[in-house]
Amino acid sequence: MGKLSVNLCGIELDNPIIPASGTFGFGYEFADIYDINILGTFSFKGTTRQPRFGNPTPRIAECKSGMINAVGLQNPGVEKVISEELPKLKKCFSKKVMANVSGFSIEDYAYTCEKLDKEDIVGWIEVNISCPNVHGGGMSFGTNPKSAAKVVKAVKKVTSKPIIIKLTPNVTSIVEIAKACEDAGADGISLINTMLGMRIDLKTKKPVIKNIMGGYSGAGVFPVAVRMVYEVANAVNVPVIGLGGVETAEDVIEMMLSGATAVQVGSANLVNPYTCRDIINDLPNVMEKYHIENLRDIIGGVNNG
């Protein structure tokens, strides 16, 4: 059987599979249906400084080859995440978890990251500067290299754990923003977050989603994600986490060939909660099919000839 382990920012993972933030709750919900310790790790629900109810409903719309969501970072706030959610997680997960953080100001990001940095179970902090579903925050920081760099510098001052910056595809040059984050001290880059999308109800002639627009995710964005991971991985010297439309073990191999050290699985978890488990179980078979002995050997191994 091929070797599945990878190293992400100095921490060993048994395999590269990471359920993406917003699709796996705080983990313990999935622990009721399978042993989540088989995962490499997972990125828990996006956490902000203050509790958030999220956007008004309806906030989900089905699409061909995917879905649009405008949940709006619904979460109980960092204080309750630390006091209530993480203790539940520790009872069923023995590995380091990835904390996902969002904010509406640089001070928000710094405050929340500093709080979560003190938690032993947190191995990495994934800073989301790419959420398209909130106003006055999230993606507004991730569409400008200088703004992105300011967030990175602020959180690096108050943390000791690896900082991974989650980037939006809704930009002209994702490479420019990724390099600005690396120069500011980011330890890794994850991409892509959702693409901005919209649906209209033909009967009412109104937007399906109350928020009008939301984040489009699912299989339809996979080729875009592969392209952006390839571009960024060839421009920076820090690890890249690839995500966007990943559904199968074959998708994982393709994403790693494009340059990803680890791979997040998002919307597929909402369709089939066993997706990540099934991908992990299938990886050895797919590796054998394509004569891959060690996943580390294929990172960035696309043949451009």
Backbone as a ProteinNet text record, in pm:
[ID]
protein_1_A
[PRIMARY]
MGKLSVNLCGIELDNPIIPASGTFGFGYEFADIYDINILGTFSFKGTTRQPRFGNPTPRIAECKSGMINAVGLQNPGVEKVISEELPKLKKCFSKKVMANVSGFSIEDYAYTCEKLDKEDIVGWIEVNISCPNVHGGGMSFGTNPKSAAKVVKAVKKVTSKPIIIKLTPNVTSIVEIAKACEDAGADGISLINTMLGMRIDLKTKKPVIKNIMGGYSGAGVFPVAVRMVYEVANAVNVPVIGLGGVETAEDVIEMMLSGATAVQVGSANLVNPYTCRDIINDLPNVMEKYHIENLRDIIGGVNNG
[TERTIARY]
85.2	0	88.1	51.9	130	125.7	223.9	230.9	143.7	54.9	-43	-4	92.6	121.7	185	154.9	215.1	251.4	331.3	368.8	314.6	230.6	169.9	221	307.2	363.1	429.3	499.1	573.2	496.4	370.2	288.5	254.9	282.2	256.7	107.3	57.8	-78.7	-74.3	-162.2	-167.7	-205.5	-280.3	-319.1	-354.5	-366.3	-386.4	-531.3	-624.6	-766.2	-814.9	-871.1	-916.6	-1056.3	-1160.3	-1290.8	-1281.6	-1343	-1332	-1425.7	-1384.9	-1465.4	-1604.5	-1704.2	-1841.1	-1913.9	-1840.5	-1903.3	-1889.6	-1829.4	-1800.6	-1828.9	-1898.1	-1932.1	-1809.2	-1822.1	-1708.5	-1661.4	-1692.6	-1638.8	-1719.6	-1759.9	-1827.1	-1959.8	-2019.2	-2143.7	-2121.2	-2005.3	-1972.9	-1919.3	-1868.3	-1814.3	-1922.9	-2048.8	-2159.2	-2177.1	-2121.6	-2142.3	-2015.4	-1895.9	-1771.7	-1659.8	-1549.5	-1436.5	-1361	-1378.1	-1317.7	-1165.6	-1110.3	-965	-894	-970.2	-906.2	-866.9	-922.6	-892.2	-749.2	-694.7	-566.8	-586.1	-682.4	-736.1	-865.2	-923.9	-1035.4	-1033.6	-1095.7	-1105	-1244.1	-1249.7	-1382.9	-1456.6	-1581.9	-1673.4	-1613.5	-1627.2	-1571.6	-1613	-1514.8	-1537.8	-1503.3	-1590.5	-1570.2	-1560.6	-1523.3	-1508.3	-1639.9	-1746.3	-1879	-1967.8	-2070.9	-2165.4	-2232.7	-2265.6	-2335.1	-2449.8	-2566.7	-2681.2	-2671	-2598.2	-2584.8	-2684.3	-2691.3	-2779.2	-2923.1	-3019.7	-3159.2	-3180.3	-3281.7	-3315.3	-3412.3	-3416.6	-3338.6	-3192.9	-3103	-2960.8	-2885.2	-2960.5	-2901.8	-2976.7	-2904.5	-2966	-2891.6	-2966.6	-2905.1	-2867.7	-2762.1	-2714.9	-2671.4	-2652.4	-2590.7	-2447	-2408.9	-2271.7	-2228.8	-2323.5	-2283.7	-2398.7	-2365.1	-2464.7	-2415.5	-2508.8	-2474	-2517.9	-2429.1	-2468.2	-2437	-2520.4	-2496.9	-2531.8	-2471.8	-2501.1	-2457.8	-2343.9	-2302.3	-2230.2	-2148.9	-2062.8	-2140.7	-2250.1	-2324.2	-2236.1	-2215.9	-2133.7	-2157.5	-2122.7	-2151.7	-2052	-1949.3	-1846.8	-1732.9	-1615.4	-1494.5	-1499.1	-1560.3	-1562.5	-1636.1	-1751.9	-1828.3	-1765	-1698.6	-1627	-1523.4	-1452.5	-1349	-1409.4	-1514.5	-1570.1	-1665.7	-1731.2	-1833	-1802.3	-1757	-1738.9	-1610.3	-1499.2	-1372.7	-1370.2	-1428.5	-1433.5	-1509	-1616.5	-1689.9	-1602.2	-1528.1	-1442.4	-1332.1	-1274.4	-1163.6	-1203.8	-1331.6	-1378.8	-1379.3	-1375.3	-1384.4	-1273.5	-1185.3	-1079.2	-946.4	-850.3	-723.1	-609.7	-640	-538	-550.6	-456.2	-464.9	-572	-646	-751.1	-711.2	-769.2	-744.4	-857	-821.5	-920.1	-938.6	-1063.9	-1092.9	-1147.6	-1087	-1119.6	-1158.4	-1264	-1300.3	-1323.6	-1336.2	-1353.2	-1403.2	-1433.4	-1484.7	-1390	-1279.3	-1173.9	-1044.9	-933.2	-804.7	-799.4	-859.5	-863	-942.3	-1052.4	-1131.7	-1047.1	-978.9	-895.3	-789.8	-721.7	-615.5	-669.6	-781.7	-841.3	-876.9	-946.8	-993.6	-876.7	-780.1	-663.1	-583.1	-566.8	-491.6	-559.4	-692.2	-767.3	-748.9	-764.6	-757.4	-615	-518.4	-377.7	-340.2	-410.8	-380.2	-437.2	-519	-583.1	-492.1	-465.8	-372.8	-416.7	-548	-596.6	-581.5	-563.8	-548.2	-404.7	-390.5	-258.1	-224	-323.4	-306.4	-422.8	-402.1	-511.9	-528.5	-645.5	-677.7	-755.4	-695.7	-754.3	-828.5	-959.5	-1046.2	-1061.5	-990.2	-1006	-1076.4	-1169	-1225.4	-1373.4	-1444.1	-1585.6	-1668.6	-1742.4	-1820.1	-1959.5	-1992.5	-2131.1	-2158.8	-2062.1	-2083.3	-2045.9	-2108.1	-2082.7	-1987.3	-1890.7	-1800.1	-1687.2	-1664.2	-1556.3	-1526.7	-1455.2	-1428.7	-1356.3	-1425.2	-1361.2	-1301.2	-1350.4	-1297.9	-1149.8	-1103.5	-961.3	-878.7	-943.8	-870.4	-860.1	-916.4	-911.8	-805.3	-733.8	-629	-502.3	-389.3	-266.1	-225.5	-240.1	-199.5	-289.8	-420.6	-513.4	-489.1	-465	-437.5	-311.3	-208.6	-83	-99.7	-183.4	-207	-270.4	-364.6	-426.7	-322.7	-240.8	-137.6	-42.7	5.9	99.8	37.2	-90.5	-157.6	-173.2	-212	-233.7	-101.5	0.3	130.8	191.4	156.5	209	155.2	37.7	-28	-40.9	23.7	12.7	149.7	153	276.2	258.7	135.5	106.9	102.3	116.3	115.4	-12.8	5	-106.5	-123.1	-240.4	-272.4	-380.3	-353.8	-446.5	-534	-666	-761.4	-802.6	-776.3	-793.2	-917.8	-966.7	-1082.4	-1039.3	-1118.8	-1091	-1147.6	-1222.3	-1291.3	-1198.9	-1084.6	-983.1	-923	-849.9	-783.7	-656.3	-575.2	-449.2	-435.1	-466.5	-455.6	-309.9	-220.3	-77.7	-24	-62.7	-16	-56.6	-179.2	-228.5	-160.8	-141.1	-73.1	69.9	139.5	277.5	282.3	184.6	179.4	159.3	76.5	54.5	180.8	248.4	374.2	477.8	491.7	589.5	558.5	429	387.6	404.3	437	464	373.6	282.2	192.7	273.4	230.1	299.2	242.3	126.5	64	-50.6	-96.8	-207.9	-310.4	-439	-542.7	-631.9	-667	-747.6	-802.4	-926	-998	-1120.6	-1162.2	-1292.8	-1396.5	-1521.3	-1627.6	-1619.4	-1676.3	-1687.5	-1822.7	-1826.7	-1950.7	-2050.6	-2171.1	-2272.4	-2411.4	-2508.5	-2644.7	-2743.2	-2862.7	-2972.5	-3097	-3183.8	-3308.7	-3426	-3528.7	-3651.3	-3735.9	-3759	-3831.2	-3976.9	-4036.7	-4176.8	-4193.3	-4106	-4118.7	-4032.7	-3937.1	-3840.5	-3753.7	-3741.2	-3657.6	-3536.7	-3427.8	-3315	-3359.3	-3307.8	-3342	-3294.4	-3176.2	-3116.5	-3150.9	-3188.9	-3226	-3111.7	-2989.1	-2869.1	-2836.7	-2918	-2905.4	-2795.2	-2672	-2559.9	-2501.7	-2426.6	-2361.9	-2243	-2187.3	-2068.3	-2102.8	-2058.9	-2082	-1970.2	-2008.3	-1911.8	-1960.3	-1875.2	-1911.1	-1824.8	-1858.2	-1774.4	-1746.9	-1839.8	-1823.4	-1703.6	-1654.8	-1541.7	-1407.7	-1409.6	-1284.8	-1175.7	-1203.8	-1096.8	-1037.8	-1120.7	-1071.2	-978.2	-1018.2	-937	-802.1	-802.5	-676.8	-583.9	-640.6	-558.4	-498.4	-577.8	-528.3	-428.3	-450.1	-352.2	-219.3	-226.2	-105.1	-30.2	-104	-40.2	26	-46.2	5.8	120.7	106.7	211.7	343.7	334.4	454.8	509.7	440.2	483.6	528.2	490.6	526.3	609.1	669.8	754.4	696.9	567.9	499.7	398.9	356.2	261.3	128.5	68.3	-62.8	-163	-279	-389.8	-488.1	-519	-609.6	-751.4	-848	-988.2	-1072.4	-1191.3	-1282.9	-1331.1	-1446.5	-1505.6	-1447.8	-1367.5	-1306.2	-1412.6	-1425.2	-1526.4	-1472.5	-1357.4	-1307	-1157.5	-1108	-964.1	-887.2	-945.9	-880.6	-865.6	-967.5	-959	-844	-826.1	-717.9	-582.9	-563.9	-437.5	-412.9	-516.4	-502.3	-465.8	-530.1	-502.9	-359.3	-310.9	-173.1	-72.5	-100.7	-13.2	-1.6	-109.5	-106.9	-27	4.5	88.8	41.4	-73.3	-127.9	-57	-22	35.7	-73.6	-187	-304.1	-426.4	-538.3	-657.1	-779.9	-856.3	-980.5	-1099.9	-1196	-1319.5	-1434.4	-1511.7	-1614.7	-1756.1	-1817.8	-1959.4	-1996.5	-1903.2	-1932.1	-1973.6	-1925	-1964.9	-2113	-2168.8	-2309.6	-2401.1	-2347.4	-2423.4	-2413.2	-2292.1	-2265.8	-2171.3	-2219.9	-2135.8	-2019.3	-2020.7	-1912.1	-1804.6	-1814.9	-1725	-1577.8	-1538.1	-1396.3	-1347.8	-1430	-1394.9	-1374.2	-1465.1	-1457.5	-1334.9	-1302	-1183.4	-1057.6	-1047.2	-929.6	-917.5	-1029.3	-1027.8	-991.3	-1026	-1002.9	-865.3	-801.1	-671.4	-568	-549.5	-449.6	-476.9	-604.3	-639.1	-605.5	-636	-608.3	-457.5	-386	-240.2	-179.7	-231.1	-181.1	-211.5	-329.7	-370.5	-275.5	-230.6	-143.7	3	36.5	175.2	240	164.2	213.7	245.3	368.7	408.4	397.7	420.7	423.3	360.9	256.4	188.4	280.4	377.2	468.4	544.4	565.9	644.9	570.8	438	363.9	326.2	354.5	316	384	302.9	358.2	421.2	383.2	449	386.9	301.2	241.3	349	331.4	428.7	386.9	466.4	432.6	490.5	554.3	620.9	525.3
-120.1	0	124.2	223.1	344.4	426.6	514.2	599.3	723.4	744.9	852.5	977.7	969.9	1080.7	1199.3	1318.9	1442.4	1529	1630.4	1724.1	1861.6	1915.9	2046.7	2147.2	2235.3	2340.6	2281.4	2168.9	2110.2	2009.3	1985.5	1888.5	1772.7	1650.2	1531.9	1498.9	1468.6	1422.2	1278.3	1194.1	1055.2	1045.5	1142.7	1151.1	1297.1	1335.2	1477	1524.1	1441.4	1473.6	1556.6	1674.7	1770.4	1819.9	1783.1	1845.3	1997.2	2068.5	2214.3	2280	2396.8	2473.9	2501.7	2491.8	2517.9	2396.9	2285.2	2163.4	2046.9	2072.3	1963.9	2004	2117.5	2163.3	2176.5	2127.2	2121.9	1978.4	1894.4	1759.4	1654.5	1685.4	1582.6	1539.4	1625	1586.4	1466.7	1464.9	1355.5	1233.9	1254.7	1143.4	1043.1	1082.7	990.8	887	913.3	820.4	747.3	802.1	726.7	786.9	712.7	756.9	867.1	991.1	1103.1	1109.2	1023.2	1019	961.6	907.8	862.2	979.8	1098.1	1216.8	1264	1336.1	1402.5	1503.1	1589.9	1680.6	1735.2	1839	1907.5	2054.1	2137.8	2279.9	2306.9	2351.7	2364.1	2489.7	2497.7	2601.9	2740.7	2825.1	2960	3033.4	3086.7	3147.7	3296.1	3375.2	3519.5	3563.8	3689.1	3741.6	3738	3783.2	3786.7	3679	3633.8	3538	3598	3510.9	3555.8	3461.1	3519.5	3439.2	3400.9	3480.1	3455.6	3536	3507	3580	3528.6	3611.2	3565.8	3455.3	3374.7	3267.9	3319.7	3252.8	3135.9	3172.8	3080.7	3108.8	2993	2900.4	2791.2	2781	2761.8	2741.9	2631.2	2537.9	2431	2481.7	2422.7	2458.8	2332.3	2343.7	2234.5	2220	2100.5	2070.2	2148.4	2179.2	2248.3	2313.5	2412.4	2482.6	2623.5	2710.8	2844.9	2855.8	2908.1	2930.4	3073.3	3124.9	3256.2	3247.1	3146.7	3123.4	3242.8	3301.5	3423.8	3402.9	3296.8	3274.2	3259.5	3188.8	3162.8	3082.4	3134.4	3065.4	3127.3	3056.7	3106.1	3207.9	3242.8	3335.1	3260.1	3321.1	3250.2	3206.1	3285.6	3248.5	3115.8	3099.8	2976.4	2861.1	2892.5	2786.4	2723.5	2809.2	2759.9	2689.6	2745.1	2690.3	2573.4	2566.2	2464	2367	2418.9	2333	2250.6	2311.8	2238.3	2127.3	2145.6	2033.9	1912.8	1935.7	1825	1755.7	1835.7	1779.9	1692.9	1737.4	1663.1	1522.7	1500.8	1369.1	1267.8	1316.3	1223.7	1241.2	1339.5	1365	1381.2	1296.8	1294.1	1367	1424.2	1492.6	1644.6	1714.7	1859.9	1899.5	2004.3	2051.7	2185.7	2219.2	2347.7	2443.1	2553.9	2654.9	2751	2776.7	2869.8	2999.5	3111.3	3241.2	3340.9	3417.2	3527.5	3651.8	3767	3890.2	4003.7	4114.9	4232.6	4351.5	4327.6	4428.3	4353.7	4420.2	4359	4325.6	4411.7	4386.8	4261	4238.6	4116.8	3992.7	3993.1	3878.6	3851.9	3956.1	3940.3	3886.9	3941.3	3899.2	3750.4	3708.5	3570.2	3473	3509.5	3423.4	3408.6	3517	3510.8	3417.5	3422.7	3335.1	3188.4	3156.7	3017.6	2963.4	3051.1	3010	2944.4	2977.9	2924.7	2784.8	2736.5	2605.5	2493.3	2395	2286.7	2206.2	2187	2103	2170.1	2300.8	2374	2360.1	2306.1	2290.9	2401	2444.8	2550.7	2648.1	2770.7	2866.7	2907.7	2875.6	2911	3042.8	3146.9	3280.3	3306.5	3317.4	3331.6	3479.1	3519.5	3656.8	3651.3	3553.5	3526.1	3492.9	3515.3	3479.7	3581.2	3536.7	3631.4	3658.8	3597.9	3601.3	3698.6	3781.7	3879.4	4018	4118.7	4255.8	4324.1	4396.5	4472.2	4391.7	4271.3	4189.5	4074.9	3974.3	3856	3889.1	3875.2	3886.5	4023.3	4127.3	4261.7	4270.7	4186.4	4186.1	4104.9	4009.8	3917.3	3956.2	4070	4110.3	4216.6	4255.1	4357	4308.3	4304.6	4253.1	4325	4457.7	4533.5	4502.6	4492.6	4460.4	4319.6	4226.9	4089.2	4082.4	4154.5	4154.7	4213	4314.3	4374.6	4274.5	4194.1	4091.8	3989.7	3944.8	3845.7	3898.5	4018.8	4075.6	4088.7	4125.9	4144.4	4012.6	3907.7	3779.9	3711.2	3734.4	3674.7	3731.8	3855.5	3918.8	3854.4	3792.6	3743	3591	3522.5	3377.5	3311	3185.3	3107.4	2987.7	2958.9	2842.3	2881	2782.1	2813.1	2884.4	2990.1	3068.2	3036.6	2985.8	2953.5	3051	3119.9	3222.2	3163.6	3174.5	3121.2	3231	3207.2	3311.7	3291.9	3402.8	3403.7	3393.3	3324.6	3322.7	3444.6	3527.6	3641.4	3762.5	3741.2	3845.6	3837.2	3942.3	3943.2	3859.8	3874.8	3801.1	3738.9	3611.7	3543.3	3525	3517.2	3500.9	3622.6	3740.5	3863.9	3868	3826.5	3828.4	3720	3602.8	3494.5	3533.1	3595.4	3637.1	3746.1	3835.4	3939.4	3876.6	3772.5	3702.2	3630.8	3566.2	3497.8	3598	3709	3811.2	3869.2	3869.6	3923.5	3822.1	3697.6	3598.1	3477.5	3463.6	3347.9	3219	3117.1	2988.2	2893	2928.3	2845.3	2920.5	2868.2	2928.6	2819.9	2849.1	2755.5	2825.4	2752	2807.2	2692	2713.2	2840.2	2833.5	2952.4	2961.3	2967.1	2987	2984.1	3100.1	3075.7	3179.4	3248.3	3376.3	3451.4	3411.7	3371.2	3326.1	3374.2	3348.7	3398.5	3310.8	3289.2	3221.5	3308.5	3297.7	3373.7	3277.1	3295.6	3215.9	3268.7	3185.3	3230.1	3264.1	3201.5	3229.1	3364.6	3394.7	3520.7	3631.3	3590.6	3683.6	3750.7	3685.9	3735.7	3643.3	3696.2	3608.9	3495.5	3376.5	3261.7	3284.6	3344.6	3368.4	3509.1	3518.5	3648.1	3747.8	3697.4	3780.3	3822.9	3779.8	3800.9	3713.1	3729.5	3649.7	3566.1	3463.6	3378	3306.8	3215.3	3144.1	3016.5	3007.5	2888.9	2788.7	2666.3	2560.5	2430.9	2329.3	2200.6	2165.5	2054.6	2000	2100	2192.1	2288.6	2380.2	2400.7	2492.7	2419.7	2286.9	2210.3	2251.7	2265	2304.8	2441.7	2533	2665.7	2652.5	2569	2549	2487.4	2387.2	2322.7	2424.5	2507.8	2610	2708.1	2753.9	2852.9	2792.1	2669	2601.4	2588.5	2551.3	2539.2	2672.3	2778.7	2910.8	2953.2	2937.7	2983.1	2894.9	2764.1	2672.2	2696.4	2745.2	2773.9	2913.3	2989.7	3127.8	3149.7	3059.8	3077.5	2959.1	2977.2	2873	2815.9	2839.1	2783.4	2679.2	2586.8	2483.9	2543.2	2476.6	2516.1	2403.9	2442.2	2347.8	2373.1	2268.1	2282.1	2242.9	2321.1	2287.9	2354.4	2298.7	2351.1	2239.9	2182.3	2080.9	1941.8	1916.4	1784.1	1685.3	1572.9	1473	1330.7	1304.6	1168.1	1161	1038	1018.4	1064.3	1045.3	1093.2	1244.5	1314	1459.4	1499.1	1425	1453.3	1440.8	1334.7	1314.4	1429.4	1469	1579	1708.8	1734.2	1856.9	1856.8	1741	1733.6	1747.9	1690.9	1709.2	1856.3	1931.7	2074.3	2155.5	2095.7	2164.8	2163.8	2100.3	2099.9	1998.7	2041.9	1952	1873	1936.4	1872.7	1919.1	1847.6	1874.7	1879.5	1987.4	1999.1	1955.8	1896.8	1851.7	1930.2	1999.4	2088.4	2041.8	2091.7	2068.1	1920.5	1836.1	1692.6	1634.9	1692.9	1645.5	1668.4	1771	1803.8	1712.1	1654.7	1560.8	1419.7	1381.4	1249.2	1266.2	1252.8	1276.6	1179	1071.1	973.5	1001	1111.2	1138.2	1130.5	1198.7	1200.5	1061.9	989.7	853.1	767.9	780	699.6	735.8	864.4	907.2	847.2	852.9	797.7	647.7	578.3	433.7	400.8	488.2	462.6	507.2	594.6	648.4	540.2	439.7	336.8	268.8	243.1	180.5	271	398.8	493.9	513.6	516.2	528.2	408.5	290.5	169.9	177.1	224.7	235.7	324.8	433.6	528.8	516.5	403.6	370	475.3	516.4	615	542.7	550.5	482.9	573.4	701.7	795.8	927.6	973	1096.2	1217.1	1218.1	1333.3	1352.3	1242.2	1247.9	1314.9	1324.8	1379.2	1525.5	1585.4	1724.2	1816.2	1883	1970.7	1895.3	1768.9	1683	1681.7	1778	1781.6	1792.9	1718.5	1715.5	1819.3	1924.7	2032.9	2011.2	1896.4	1873.4	1844.4
0	0	0	-81.5	-91	35.8	51.3	170.1	151.2	247.1	236.9	314.9	402.9	494	422.4	473.6	424.1	544.2	519.6	625.9	590.7	679.2	654.9	757.4	714.1	800.1	925.1	908	1018.8	1101.1	1068.5	1141	1047.7	1094	1013.2	1009.8	890.8	872	822.4	873.7	828.4	681.1	634.6	493.9	464.8	337.9	305.6	308.5	355	343	462.4	430.4	530.5	494.5	568.9	544.9	560.8	469.2	466.4	566.5	612.3	707.1	650.6	738.8	698.5	645.7	629.1	577.6	674.9	792.4	886.2	1030.2	1046.9	1181	1270.3	1393.8	1485.5	1504.8	1404.8	1401.8	1474.3	1596.3	1676.5	1615.5	1532.5	1465.8	1372	1306.5	1215	1290.4	1410.1	1489.7	1525.8	1513.3	1541	1430.5	1311.7	1200.8	1157.4	1186.5	1164	1247.7	1259.5	1340.2	1265.1	1308.7	1236.2	1254.5	1339.7	1355.4	1233.2	1137.2	1013.6	925.9	951.3	871.3	894.4	795.6	819.5	931.3	913.8	1015	956.7	1017.3	953.1	996.2	915.3	944.2	999.9	1126.7	1186.1	1141.3	1182.5	1135.9	1155.4	1054	1059.8	1185.9	1256.7	1387.9	1385.2	1443.9	1451.6	1597.7	1616.6	1752.4	1829.7	1765.3	1826.3	1764	1836.8	1778.6	1655.5	1559.5	1438.8	1407.7	1382.8	1342	1194.7	1119.2	976.3	895.3	766.9	676.4	685.2	644.3	642.4	539.7	561.7	467.3	360.6	245.5	204	173.6	208.7	188.4	122.7	62.9	-14.2	-146.7	-255.9	-387.3	-460.8	-516.7	-594.3	-733.1	-789	-922.8	-995	-1124.1	-1197.9	-1150	-1113.5	-1071.3	-948.2	-858.4	-736.4	-663.4	-582.3	-502.5	-473.1	-436.4	-390	-245.1	-160.5	-21	19.1	107.9	167.9	316	380.8	522.5	607.1	572.6	640.9	772.6	778.1	895.7	1026.2	1021.7	1145.2	1240.6	1362.5	1462.1	1599.5	1707.2	1841.7	1896.2	1818.2	1866.4	1932.5	1931.9	1975.1	2120.9	2208.9	2351.1	2371.2	2305.3	2320.4	2243.1	2133.1	2061.9	2155.1	2228.5	2319.8	2441.5	2497.7	2622	2600.4	2482.7	2461.7	2347.2	2232.5	2115.6	2122.8	2158.4	2160.8	2265.7	2386	2481.2	2426.2	2350.2	2288.1	2184.6	2106.5	2003.2	2062.8	2173.1	2234.4	2275.5	2299.5	2341.6	2227.2	2103.7	1990.1	1886.2	1905.5	1807.5	1880.1	1845.1	1917.5	1846.3	1729.3	1650.6	1663.6	1604.8	1598.6	1496.8	1528.8	1440.6	1380.2	1266.8	1203.1	1241.5	1303.8	1341.6	1225.6	1188.9	1080.5	1139.5	1101	1161	1053.6	1080.5	993.2	1078.2	1012.5	1088.3	1002.2	1068.5	1000.2	1014.5	1083.4	1096.3	1128.1	1110.1	1143	1291.5	1374	1519	1550.7	1479.5	1497.5	1470.2	1356.4	1320.3	1428.4	1470.5	1568.8	1701.5	1745.9	1873.1	1869.9	1764.7	1756	1739.3	1656.7	1637.7	1766.8	1840.1	1965.2	2064.9	2071	2161.2	2123	1996.1	1951.7	1952.3	1940.4	1941.8	2074.9	2180.2	2313.5	2336.3	2244.9	2262.2	2212.1	2298.9	2265.6	2144.4	2129.2	2020.1	1884.1	1882.1	1755.8	1706	1583.9	1524.8	1427.4	1351.3	1251.4	1265.3	1222.3	1215.4	1069.7	1014.7	877.1	879.4	826.6	831.4	700.8	713.5	597.3	560	455.8	405.9	270.8	258.4	126.5	126.2	236	238.7	159.7	56	-24.7	31.2	145.7	192.8	306.4	340.2	446.3	394.9	451.6	408.3	506.2	452.5	537.8	597.8	544.8	599.1	505.9	552.7	471.6	343.9	230.5	100.3	75.1	141.6	117.9	153.1	245.6	280.9	182.1	114.9	30.8	-114.7	-153.1	-293.1	-320.1	-217.2	-230.6	-161.3	-230.4	-170.1	-42.3	-38.2	80.2	199.4	175.5	283.7	335.7	244.7	284	370	328.6	403	543.2	555.5	687.6	784.1	733.3	817.9	861.3	767.5	799.6	906.8	889.3	986.7	1124.3	1128.6	1257.6	1331.5	1261.2	1329.9	1363.6	1283.1	1312.5	1441.1	1471.5	1593.1	1720.3	1712.4	1833.8	1835.5	1739.5	1733.8	1723	1762.3	1750.9	1658.2	1621.1	1537.6	1390.1	1301	1157.5	1115	1038.6	986.1	837.8	803.4	664.4	617.1	509.5	460	349.8	369.2	272.1	175	47.1	-54.1	-140.9	-191.9	-280	-426.6	-509.8	-653.5	-725.2	-652.2	-713.3	-725.7	-790.4	-805.8	-945.6	-983.3	-1113	-1110.4	-1003.3	-993.3	-854.9	-845.6	-716.6	-676.5	-774.1	-744.3	-670.5	-714.9	-651.4	-504	-474.8	-336.8	-254.4	-312.9	-241.7	-206.3	-298.5	-272	-164.5	-164.5	-61.3	76.2	83.4	210.4	255.2	162.6	196.5	245.8	177.4	216.3	354.1	391.2	521.3	634.5	598.6	701.9	705.4	609.2	607.3	596.3	668.8	668.5	564.3	508.7	407.5	342.4	229.7	155.1	126.4	149.3	105.1	3.9	-101.7	-209.2	-293.9	-346	-349	-258.8	-213.8	-151.5	-264.9	-231.2	-331.8	-431	-547	-648.8	-633.7	-659.6	-643.4	-752.4	-706.9	-801.3	-764.2	-852.3	-831.2	-908	-851	-919.1	-911	-1012.4	-1016.9	-1032	-951.5	-959.2	-1074.9	-1173.3	-1292.7	-1264	-1164.3	-1132.2	-1065.4	-970.1	-895.9	-955.6	-1041.5	-1100.6	-993.8	-880.2	-771.4	-751.5	-693.1	-660.4	-568.2	-590.7	-506.3	-363.3	-350.4	-219.1	-170.9	-45.6	12.2	3.3	14.8	7.9	-136.2	-231.1	-375.9	-435.5	-386.1	-435.3	-322.5	-360.9	-261	-321.6	-246.4	-290.2	-365.2	-489.7	-571.7	-547.3	-512.4	-486	-546.4	-546	-603	-722.7	-787	-894.1	-1005.6	-1027.9	-1136.3	-1122.4	-999.5	-980	-979.6	-989	-975.4	-1073.9	-1204	-1296.8	-1264.2	-1216.3	-1177.4	-1056.2	-960.9	-841.3	-876	-962	-1002.8	-1067.5	-1153.9	-1221.4	-1122.6	-1026.3	-930.6	-833.3	-792.6	-706.3	-780.5	-906.2	-988.7	-996.2	-1023.3	-1035.6	-905.2	-794.5	-665.3	-618.6	-633.6	-588	-660.4	-783.5	-859.9	-834.3	-749	-722.3	-578.1	-486.7	-345.6	-296.3	-181.2	-123.3	5.7	28.1	144.4	95	182.1	139	93.4	-1.4	-53.2	-23.4	28.8	45.8	-67.8	-142.3	-255.3	-219.2	-262.6	-241.5	-348.7	-365.4	-465.9	-556.8	-526.5	-611.8	-599.6	-497.3	-479	-431.3	-501.7	-467.9	-459.9	-521.6	-532.3	-502.6	-487.5	-468.4	-591.9	-710	-832.8	-830.9	-780.8	-768.9	-676.4	-569.8	-474.6	-543.1	-619.8	-691.5	-788.8	-860.7	-957.4	-886.4	-773.8	-699.1	-646.6	-601.3	-551	-664.2	-779.8	-895.5	-933.1	-912.6	-946.5	-845.2	-728.7	-631.8	-488.5	-461.3	-325	-236.5	-116.6	-17.2	53	76.7	135.9	58.7	76.5	-3.5	86.9	74.8	150.3	65.3	132.9	69.1	130.6	46.9	98.3	72.9	-33.4	-60.4	-65.5	-106.9	-116.8	17.4	126.9	260.2	287.1	223.8	244.7	164.7	57.9	-24.4	34.3	71.6	129.2	247.7	370.6	488.2	502.7	423.8	428.1	322.9	251.3	138.9	178.5	284.6	322.4	363.5	436.9	474	349.5	253.4	131.7	48	41.5	-33.5	27.6	160.1	228.5	202.5	209.3	185	40.5	-52	-194.2	-242.3	-168.2	-212.7	-245.4	-160.2	-193.6	-328.2	-359.8	-487.3	-605	-590.4	-697.9	-713.6	-601.7	-608.4	-682.1	-653.5	-722.1	-871.2	-905.1	-1045.4	-1124.6	-1061.7	-1130.9	-1090.1	-1029.2	-994.6	-905	-803.7	-707.2	-576.9	-531.1	-407.7	-286.4	-305.9	-194.4	-239.9	-169.1	-210.7	-208.1	-117.7	-111.1	-242	-313.9	-437.3	-552.1	-542	-656.3	-638.7	-523.2	-499.4	-601.8	-681.4	-785.7	-901	-917.9	-1016.9	-1153.5	-1183.5	-1317.6	-1424.1	-1530.5	-1641.2	-1744.4	-1756.7	-1848.9	-1988.8	-2008.8	-2136.2	-2250.3
[MASK]
+++++++++++++++++++++++++++++++++++++++++++++++++++++++++++++++++++++++++++++++++++++++++++++++++++++++++++++++++++++++++++++++++++++++++++++++++++++++++++++++++++++++++++++++++++++++++++++++++++++++++++++++++++++++++++++++++++++++++++++++++++++++++++++++++++++++++++++++++++++++++++++++++++++++++++++++++

